[in-house]
Amino acid sequence: MAEAPAKRQKVGQGSQAPDDTPSFEDFAPDGDVVFIVQGKTRVRVHSAVMKCAYSVFAAMLKPNFKEGRALAESGDTPVEIPLPEDDSEAFGWVCRALHRQADTRLWKPTLTQLASIWLLVDKYNLKGSMQLSPDLWTSESIEERYSDHAFWIFAVTSLKLREAEHFETATRELILKSETPFITIASTSSGFTTGVASSSDINKLAAHFRDLLFATRGPRLAVIRSIISGIQQWARSPGCKAKGSTCAKSMRSVQEKASYFFRYEVWADGLCLDCFIEKPCVEHGSDESDE
């Protein structure tokens, strides 16, 4: 007899406590496979969905493998398959998104959780099946304020996966806002990044940041900030007091643009992935064929 489906738990932006993990058995309550992730988290899925998403699952669930034989003989009872090494929450949400694309919006992962998701997508070659969900999670999460360590972990993960846009965004945040020596960030984040990227790449990344620190926080940037700050102060005390006048509207526009500069520092770039890994880069004029 099939086990009763777990009661649905509401999850959203306000449900991000570490122990507030949603059920991963409700999105496919009549699924014929249950993955036991890290020995405790049950993720119930439809084998047909998983086989379409990933060729290894398709092979695993064929009759010539023990999991496939068990599935063929299971009847109404779902087959349990252990996955001891995968991140349980990331795997659960990947499976949920594969089954229900709309459920993508029920979760807002942190940058560290995003790194785990992207590594799973890479491990199981799921980009073609669920590219939109990780892209949406990333675009929403990257705008939040996170620690230097979170951006570092995401930068290293993006380097590993050759995700150029995410690599540039994460490194840009680090270059502009980090107050911690980059070697220190690399060292204290090694518990996550070890095995994600090579030690030589991690050291190279830290060295790049160290060199760029002086370029982005030197006297030139201080002068630019001082000028923008002066313009902002001037715009706050205009001589024209008529609220609806063209002059007043212009002052408000100046204030908004000055605030935008301090909020996003729009002039600064992150690292170019192609340049970093020493591939030909048309945008920045680096080409291995150049003399």
N, C-alpha and C positions, 0 to 999 in steps of 0.2 A: 504493500500500500504506500502511495506517495506521501511524503511528509508534508505537513501543513506549511504553506508559505509564511515567511516571516512578515509581521506587520510592518507596513511602510512607515518609514521615519522621514519627516520633513527635514531637508537639508538646504542650506543656503548660505548667504554671506555672514549671517549671524551665528552659524553653527560650525565654528572652526576650532573648538577646543580639542586638545589631543585625545581625550577620552570620549568624544562625541562622534564616534565613527558610525556612519549609517549602515543599515543592512544591505548586503550585496546579494541577497537571495530573493528580493522582491521584484526586480525588474524582469526576471525570467522565472516566475514561480513554478512553472511546469517544465523547466529545463531538464534535460536528461544527463547533464554532467555537473558535478560540483567540484571545483578546484579548492583544495585545502592549502591556503597560502601561509607560509611560515608556521605551519602546524596548528593554526588557530582560526584564521579568517576564512569563512565559507563564501565562495563566490559561485552562484548557480547560473549556468548558461545553457543556451541551446547549442548542441554540437554542430548543427548545420551552419550557424552564424560563425562559430570559431573556425570551422574548416574553410569557409569562404574567405575569412580574413587572413589566415596564415597557413601556408603550405605544410609546415611541420605539424600543426594540429590536425590537418587533413590526413597526413601520413600516420600520426599516432593513433587516430581513431579508426583506422582500417582494420579488418579482421586479422591481418598478419601480425599485429602487435597486441600485447596482453590487454591494453586499455580498450582497443577496438573490439576484442573478443568479449571483454566484460560488458561493453556497451551493447553489443548485439544480444547478449544473454540476459540483460538486466530487467527487461519488462518495464514495469512502471516505477522501478526504484532507480534514482539517479546514480550514476557511477562516480565514485570519489577518486580524484587524481591529485596527489600531493605535489605542490610546488614550493619546496622549502626555501628557495633562495630569493624569490622576487619580493619586492616591496608590496605589502598587502593592500594598503590603501590605494596606491597608484594602480596596481593591477585591477582592483575592484572597479575603479572609475574608468579605466580603459575598457573593461568589459561592458560596463553600463553604457558608455558612449557608443560602443559597437552595436549594442542592441537597441538603444534609444538615443538617437542623435539629439533630440530636444532636451534630454537630461543633462547635456553639457552645461547648461546655464544654472543648474542646481548647485554647482560647486565653484568655489573661487580659491584655487590652490595657492600656496605660498611659492616663492621662487625655488626653495629647496625641494618642495613637492613636485614642482614643474620639472626640475632636473631629473627626478626619479621617473617621471612619466616619459620624458623624451628618451631616456635610456631604455625603458621598456619598449617603446615604439621602435627604437633602433634594433634592440635584441630580437624582437619577434617580426621585424620587417613589416610593420603595420602602417607605414606612411600612406600607402595607397588606399587603405581601408578607413583611416580615421584622421587624416591630416587636418581637417577643419577643426576638430575639437581641441587638440593641443595648440593650434594657432590661435583660437579664440581665448583659451585660458591664458596663453602667454601675453597676448595683446592687452588683456585686462589687468593682469597681475603686474606686468612690467612697469605700469604707471604708479604703483604704490611705493611707499617709502619702506625700504628694507635695509638691513644691516649690510656693512661692507662684506661680511662673510657670505651672505646670501647671494649678493651680486657676483662675488668671486666664484662660488660654486656653479652659478648659472653660466658664467663666462667660460669656465673650464669645460662644462658639459657641452656648451655650444661649439667650443673648439673641437672636442672629440667627435661631435656629430656633423661638423662642417656646416653649421647653421649660421651663415654669414650675417644676416640681419640681426638675429638675437645676440650674436657675438659682439657686433658693433654697439648695440644698445647697452648691453651689460658693461662693457669696458668703458663706454662713455660715462656712465654713472659713477664708476669707480674713479676714473681720471678726474672728474669734476668735484666729487663730494667726499671721497675717502679721507679720513683723518688718521688712518692707521698705516704704518709702514707695510708695503705690499708683501715683503718677505714674511712678516709676522702673520698677515692674513693667510698666506699660502700655507704656513706651518700649522696654524691652528685649525685650518679647514681640511687638513690632510686625511682625517678620518673618513671623509666623504669622497674626496677627489682621488685618493690612492686607487689605482686600477682604472680610473676613468680616463685619465690622460697620462702620458709618460712624464717622468720626473724632469726630463730635459725640456719638454714643452711647458711645464708648470714654471720652472725656473726662468725660462725665456720670457714667459708672460709677465712674471714679476719684474724682470729687468726692464722690459718695455715700459711698464707703469712707472718704475722708478725714474727712468729718463724723461718720460712725458710729464712727470710731476712738476719739474722745473719749468717746462714750456707753458704749462697751463696755469700755474700759480705764481709765476714770477712777476716782476714789476709791470710788464705790459698789461697783464690782466688786472692788476690793482688800479692802474690808470683808467682802464676802460670802465671798471666798476665805479670808480670815483666820478667819472664824467656822467655815467647813466644815473647815478644817485643824485648828482647835482641837478640834472634835468628833471628828475622825478620830484625833487623838493620844490623846484621852480614852478612846476605844473600844478602843485598843490595849493599855491598861493597866487593865483592869477590876479592881475589888476582889474580885469573885467568881471563884474559880479552878476551880470545878467545870465540866468541859468539856461535860457533857451537860445542864446546867441551862438553864432558860428564860432566865435572866439572860445566860449565855454566848452562847446563840443570838441573843439580841437585840443583843448587842455585835457579833457577826459581821455581823448584818444592817446595823447602823449603819456599820460599816467598808465593806461592799460599796456601800452607797448613797453614801457620801462619795467613794469611789474612782470611782464612776460619774460623779459631778459633774465631777471633775477630768479624767476621760477624755473626756467628751462635752459638758460644759457645756450640759446639756439645756435650760436656760432660755432660751438665746439663739436668735434666728431669723436666717435670711438675708434677702435682699431679696425682696419680693413683685414678681413680674414685672408684674402688672397696674398696681400703683402706680407702678413705675419707668417704664413706658411711658405712664403717665397715662391709663389706661383705667379705667372704673368698676369698683370693687372692693368687693363686698358684705362680704367678710370684715373689711376694715379701714375700712369706712364712707366710702370715697372714691367720690363719684358726681358726674358732670359736671352733673347736674341740681340738686345742692345749691346753696343760696345761700351 
